[in-house]
Amino acid sequence: RKLGREAGHDAALEIIKYSGMQIKSGWMTQNAVIALLDFIGFGQLEFIKTDIKKDGHHHVIIHVKNNPVIEHSVQLVGKKSMACEWFMGVYEAHGEIELGLKNTHLVENQCLKHGFPHCEWETKW
């Protein structure tokens, strides 16, 4: 997960750099984050619950589907897949940088590797 978080952090900073935006917590809308992550190949994101306070406290639940890496990994190794762990780290970093969340730690409630139609991840602080 740590490697995914570092990759997500670096990617988010690169997006900010090349968009010409100033780094500021919570600078993107949820719809922009959804479009961005889908565009860069990280799957389709749906916010199921979003309670985000100005100080970074939050309760967020997301569904992730159509992520080609997760889907291929599940097909390849089944329940032993660690792709979700990596992507949870990526999404944690994007949530902190682009949505202004603090102390994100995604927990997996549902997963493709257990037969669900999507991955459901939740963070609360």
N, C-alpha and C positions, 0 to 999 in steps of 0.2 A: 504494500500500500504506500509506503514511504516514497518509493521510486515514482509511482503514479502521481502522488501529490506534488513532487518536485517537477515532473513533466507538465502537469496542469498549471502550476505556478509560472513556469517559464513560458508556456504557451499564452497564458493570460497577459503576462507582461509584454510579450511580443505583439499581441493584438492591440494593446493600448499604445505601444510605441508606434506601430505603423498606421494606426488610425489617427494619430496626432492628438489623442486625448490626454488630459492630465490624469494621473493616478489619484483616484478619490474613491473611497469606499462607497459601494452601492451605486455606481455610475451607470449601470445598464438596467434596462427593464427586463422582466422575466421573459417576455416575448423575444427580445433581442438575444438573450442567453439561449433560448430554445433554438432559434434560427442559427446562431453561431455554432453551437455544438453539433447540430445536424449537418451543417455545411462542412465542418472539418472532419466529419466521419465518425463522431462519437455517439451516434444513435439519436433516436427521437426521444425527447424529454417531455414529460407531462407533469405539471405541478398539480398534485392532488390536494395538498394543504400548504398554505404559505402564511405564516404568521411571523413577520419580521419586524422587530422593533428598531428604532433609530440607533440604539446602543449596541446592536449586533445580536441581542438575544433573539432566539428564533425557535420555531417548530415548523419544519419543512418535511413534506413527504413527496417523493417523486417516483414516477414510473419511467423506466428506460426500456425502449424496445428498438428493434431493427438496428442494433449495434453489430456490425459485421464481425468484429473481433470476438465479442462475447459469444455470438451465435456459432462461429466456426470453432472456437475453443470448446464449447459444450458438445458439439458434434464430434470433435476429435478425441477428447478425454473424459467427457461426461461430468459426473459429480466431482471429479478431481480438478476441474478447471479453476484457475486462480485469476482469470481475466476480470471478473467482477471486482476483486480486491484492488487490482490496479486502477480500474476505472472509478471506483469509489474515491480513491486518492485524487484522481484527476478532477472529479466533480467537487470534492471538498475545496480544492484550491480555487476553482472557478467561482464557487459560491462565496468564498471569502473576498476575493478580489473584485468580482463584478457585481455581486448582490449586497455586499457589506455584512455578511454573516460573520460571527466570531466563534471561535472554538468549535468548528464543525467536526463532527465525527459521525460519518454515515454508518448506520446499522442496516443490515440486510434483513428485510421482513419476508420477501418472496424472491425467487430466482428462477431463471430459465432452466438451470441445471436440475431443479427439483420439479420440473413439469409445468411451471406457471407460464403464462403467455408474455410476461415481462419481468423485469427486475424491479422490486420496490425497495427503495432506500429511504431511511428516515434519519434526521438529525434534530436534536433538541438541546438548547442551552439557555 
